[in-house]
Amino acid sequence: MESLGELLSQIQSPQLKARSERVMRELFEDPLIAELLQLHPELDRSQLTLHLGKLYQYVKDSRSCAACPGLERCPNDFQGHYTKLTVETVTAAPDLYERKVPCSKQLAFQHETEVRKRIRSFYIDERALKEGYNAVEIVSKDMNRAPAVGRVLQYINEVQANGLSSKGLYLKGHFGTGKTFLMSYLLHELAESGYTGVIVYMPEFVEEVKYVMQDNQRLKEMVDTMREADLLVFDDIGAENLNPWVRDHILGSILNYRMNRRPTFYTSNYDLPDLEKHLSFTSKDGEEAYKGQRLMDRIAPFVDVVTVNGSNQRRAT
């Protein structure tokens, strides 16, 4: 295949030839090409003439990146990538080679995509998982929750330093104090370290399970996902309308499997004694204290309770 330089040399039209020579001259006068020649004196201009297409793409991509409009509006031919030139001696003489390299924004996007793949959610508002997380910002929104934020950060640091333990956190507090957001932050930070996570909004999960009871395969996939995740969050536990089957065979099965294996986390408006009362009662069988206690034996010993103080941020917005 002929190079662009060879094709230009065959141009017969005087006007077109003059224009082509001007473009070639401007290209060789470009500071980027001058720098390339300075770094690689083994190359001469006649060699580079054979690679005008590569040089043009290199300059074009470099200019676009210098005035980067953002990854989504990247004007380069290969979005999120730029042309990188290298000089290599593959045969007898040095020659110019090009390759497409991901830019820093593309690498950050790829990394964040991989992180998000490690987190699954059931019935959680996806906006909570797509927030940009910043510990200082989390505290600054309401200084009253600073102790709770500090405990979550401490837990993250401990896992990153020592690996997973079997003990999770139980975040209790009033409506809108940021409990779900803190758990989403924890999942995101530990996903950065390679851990998988699942967060489940309990009221909708319990209702959904009632409808999929006859779909054994789907139900098994849901339960297995929760059992096997490195980190599992039951969000707003205590707000669901339990029935005996979900409590004893689904929730009980998941917690029985995870205790002493992997940490489970909770957010709730209840403290632990009130949660036990809630779990003891179902709409079908009424109060069964021993069943609530049996479930709490799989919760209370495996969490540290963290009180999340603060005002209702939902009303603030």
C-alpha positions in Angstrom: 0.0 0.0 0.0 1.3 3.4 -0.9 2.0 5.9 1.8 0.3 9.3 1.9 3.6 10.9 1.0 4.0 8.8 -2.1 0.5 9.6 -3.2 1.1 13.3 -2.8 4.3 13.0 -5.0 2.1 11.7 -7.8 -0.3 14.7 -7.8 -0.4 16.3 -11.3 -2.6 19.3 -10.6 -0.4 22.4 -9.9 -3.0 23.9 -7.5 -3.6 20.7 -5.6 0.1 19.9 -5.5 0.8 23.4 -4.1 -1.8 23.0 -1.5 -0.5 19.6 -0.5 3.0 20.9 -0.2 1.7 23.7 2.0 -0.1 21.2 4.3 3.1 19.1 4.4 5.2 22.1 5.3 2.8 23.2 8.1 2.9 19.7 9.4 6.7 19.6 9.6 6.7 23.0 11.2 4.4 22.0 14.0 6.1 22.0 17.4 5.0 18.5 18.1 6.8 17.2 15.0 9.8 19.3 15.7 9.9 17.8 19.2 9.6 14.3 17.7 12.6 14.9 15.4 14.6 16.4 18.3 14.0 13.4 20.4 14.8 11.0 17.6 17.6 12.4 15.5 17.9 9.0 13.9 14.9 9.8 11.8 15.1 12.2 8.9 12.5 14.2 7.1 12.4 11.9 4.1 11.5 9.0 6.3 8.7 11.0 8.0 7.4 11.9 4.6 6.4 8.2 4.3 4.3 8.6 7.4 2.3 11.8 6.8 -0.9 10.1 7.8 0.4 9.1 11.2 1.9 12.5 11.7 -1.3 14.2 10.8 -3.4 12.0 13.1 -0.8 12.5 15.9 -1.0 16.3 15.7 -4.8 16.3 15.3 -5.4 14.1 18.3 -2.9 16.0 20.4 -4.6 19.3 19.7 -8.0 17.8 20.5 -6.7 16.5 23.8 -5.2 19.9 24.7 -8.6 21.4 24.4 -10.5 18.3 25.7 -14.3 18.9 25.9 -14.8 15.8 28.0 -15.0 12.1 27.3 -18.6 12.1 26.0 -17.7 14.8 23.4 -14.3 13.5 22.5 -13.7 14.5 18.9 -10.9 11.9 18.3 -11.6 9.1 15.8 -11.4 6.5 18.6 -13.3 8.1 21.5 -11.2 8.4 24.7 -8.0 7.5 22.9 -5.2 9.4 21.3 -2.4 8.6 18.8 1.0 7.8 20.4 4.1 7.6 18.1 7.1 5.5 18.9 10.3 4.9 17.1 11.4 1.2 16.9 14.1 -0.7 15.0 12.3 -3.7 13.8 14.3 -4.3 10.7 17.6 -2.7 9.8 16.6 1.0 10.2 14.5 2.8 12.8 10.9 3.4 11.8 7.8 5.2 13.1 4.9 3.3 14.6 1.6 4.4 15.9 -0.9 3.0 18.4 -4.1 4.2 20.0 -3.7 4.8 23.8 -6.5 5.4 26.3 -6.4 8.9 27.9 -6.7 9.5 31.6 -10.4 10.2 31.4 -11.0 7.0 29.5 -9.0 5.0 32.0 -10.9 6.6 34.9 -14.2 5.7 33.1 -13.1 2.1 32.6 -12.0 1.8 36.2 -15.3 3.2 37.5 -17.3 0.9 35.2 -15.4 -2.1 36.6 -16.1 -0.9 40.1 -19.8 -0.5 39.4 -20.0 -4.0 38.0 -19.0 -5.3 41.4 -22.0 -3.8 43.0 -25.6 -5.1 42.5 -28.7 -3.5 43.7 -32.2 -4.7 44.3 -34.9 -2.0 44.3 -32.5 0.7 45.3 -32.6 4.1 43.6 -29.7 4.0 41.2 -28.9 7.6 41.9 -27.6 6.6 45.3 -25.0 4.3 43.7 -24.0 6.8 41.0 -23.2 9.7 43.3 -19.7 11.1 43.3 -18.4 10.1 46.7 -16.3 12.4 48.9 -15.9 11.8 52.6 -15.5 15.5 53.4 -18.7 16.4 51.5 -20.6 13.6 53.3 -19.8 15.1 56.6 -20.2 18.7 55.6 -23.8 18.2 54.6 -24.6 17.6 58.3 -21.9 17.8 61.0 -24.2 15.8 63.3 -23.5 12.7 61.4 -19.7 13.1 61.6 -19.3 10.3 64.3 -21.2 7.8 62.1 -19.2 8.8 59.0 -16.0 8.4 61.0 -17.1 4.8 62.0 -17.9 3.9 58.4 -14.5 5.3 57.2 -12.8 3.3 60.0 -14.5 0.1 58.9 -13.4 0.8 55.2 -9.8 1.3 56.3 -9.8 -1.8 58.5 -11.0 -4.0 55.6 -8.5 -2.4 53.2 -5.7 -3.1 55.6 -6.8 -6.5 57.0 -9.4 -8.0 54.7 -13.0 -8.9 55.4 -14.2 -9.9 58.8 -17.5 -11.6 59.6 -18.8 -8.5 61.4 -20.8 -5.7 59.7 -22.4 -2.5 60.7 -26.0 -1.7 61.8 -26.8 1.9 61.0 -29.8 3.2 62.9 -31.3 6.6 62.7 -34.3 8.7 61.7 -35.6 9.1 58.2 -33.4 11.0 55.7 -30.2 11.1 57.8 -28.1 9.5 55.0 -27.9 5.8 56.1 -28.4 4.4 52.6 -26.0 6.9 51.2 -23.3 5.9 53.7 -23.8 2.2 52.9 -23.6 3.0 49.2 -20.4 4.9 49.9 -19.0 1.9 51.8 -19.8 -0.5 49.0 -18.3 1.8 46.4 -15.0 2.3 48.4 -14.6 -1.4 49.0 -15.5 -2.3 45.4 -12.5 -0.1 44.5 -10.5 -2.7 46.5 -12.0 -5.5 44.5 -14.9 -6.6 46.8 -18.3 -7.4 45.5 -21.4 -5.9 47.1 -25.2 -6.2 47.1 -27.6 -3.7 48.5 -31.3 -4.6 48.9 -34.2 -2.3 49.7 -36.1 -4.5 52.1 -39.8 -3.3 51.7 -39.8 -3.9 47.9 -37.7 -7.0 48.1 -40.1 -8.7 50.5 -43.1 -7.8 48.3 -41.2 -9.0 45.2 -40.4 -12.4 46.8 -44.1 -13.0 47.4 -44.6 -12.8 43.6 -41.7 -14.9 42.5 -42.2 -17.8 45.0 -43.3 -20.0 42.1 -40.3 -19.1 39.9 -37.7 -21.3 41.6 -34.9 -20.4 39.3 -35.2 -16.7 39.7 -35.7 -16.9 43.4 -32.6 -19.1 43.7 -30.5 -16.7 41.7 -31.6 -13.8 43.9 -30.8 -15.6 47.1 -27.5 -17.0 45.9 -26.4 -13.5 44.9 -27.1 -12.3 48.4 -25.5 -15.2 50.1 -22.3 -15.1 48.1 -21.6 -11.4 47.9 -18.6 -10.2 49.9 -20.7 -7.4 51.3 -24.5 -7.5 51.7 -26.6 -4.5 52.8 -30.2 -4.8 53.9 -31.5 -1.3 53.5 -34.4 -0.1 55.7 -35.0 -3.3 57.4 -38.0 -3.1 59.7 -40.1 -1.2 57.1 -41.1 -4.3 55.3 -44.4 -6.2 55.7 -43.1 -9.7 56.6 -44.7 -13.0 56.1 -43.5 -16.1 57.8 -42.1 -17.8 54.7 -39.9 -14.8 53.7 -38.7 -14.3 57.2 -37.9 -18.0 58.0 -36.9 -19.5 54.7 -35.5 -16.5 52.7 -34.1 -14.0 55.2 -33.2 -16.7 57.7 -31.5 -18.8 55.1 -29.3 -15.9 53.8 -28.3 -14.8 57.3 -27.6 -18.4 58.5 -25.3 -18.9 55.5 -23.4 -15.6 55.9 -22.8 -15.5 59.7 -19.2 -16.3 60.5 -18.5 -16.1 56.8 -19.1 -12.7 55.4 -20.2 -9.3 56.8 -23.8 -8.2 56.5 -24.9 -4.6 57.0 -28.2 -3.0 57.9 -29.9 0.4 57.9 -33.0 0.9 60.0 -35.1 3.3 61.9 -35.3 0.7 64.7 -32.8 -0.1 67.4 -32.0 -3.8 67.8 -34.7 -4.6 70.5 -37.4 -2.9 68.4 -36.2 -4.7 65.3 -36.6 -8.0 67.2 -40.2 -7.2 68.0 -40.8 -6.3 64.4 -39.3 -9.6 63.2 -41.4 -11.5 65.7 -44.6 -10.4 64.1 -46.0 -11.4 60.7 -49.4 -10.5 59.1 -50.3 -14.1 58.8 -49.2 -15.8 62.1 -49.2 -12.8 64.4 -46.5 -12.6 67.1 -43.9 -15.4 67.4 -41.3 -14.1 69.7 -39.0 -17.1 69.5 -38.8 -16.7 65.7 -37.9 -13.1 66.0 -35.2 -14.0 68.6 -33.8 -16.7 66.4 -33.4 -14.3 63.5 -31.8 -11.7 65.8 -29.3 -14.3 67.0 -28.0 -14.1 63.4 -27.9 -10.3 63.3 -27.0 -8.7 66.7 -23.8 -10.7 67.4 -22.5 -9.9 63.9 -22.8 -6.1 63.8 -21.5 -3.0 65.5 -24.4 -0.6 66.0 -23.8 2.9 64.7 -26.2 5.8 65.4 -26.6 8.2 62.5 -27.7 11.6 63.8 -28.7 14.6 61.8 -31.6 16.3 60.1 -33.8 14.9 57.3 -31.8 15.6 54.2 -34.8 14.6 52.0 -36.8 17.6 53.3 -33.8 19.8 53.0 -33.7 19.2 49.2 
